[in-house]
Amino acid sequence: MTALAEAALDEPHPSVAETLYGALARAGDEPVPTLADALDSPDPARRRRAVEALEKIDTLARALDHDGPPRTPTARSP
């Protein structure tokens, strides 16, 4: 699962990255440590992709050791 997380973190094409995030979401919490480590990357694109992947698998709050419940996305205005 680490290889899949690394692939998602390195993928520059948004549509391909989104597909990888979906695969990570189906993996549950297993990729979270790799993605959480990427939040400290000096590469801003890698950090952004880590956030996107963690949001997709709904574990960003746990990855940041947040005490509250994970937030759910809110609807955006058109």
C-alpha angles and dihedrals in degrees: 000000000000090000091054091049091049090049090052091048092051099041111112097187110086096211093050091044090052090054090051091049089055091053090049090050090057089052092064119209098341096096094044097095092053092046093045091052089054090061086077094050117129087224109089093202091054090049091050092050090049090054092047092050093046091049089050092055091041096234103108092113093053092046089056092046090243114173096212129078119279112271120241120221115262124223115265125221115252 
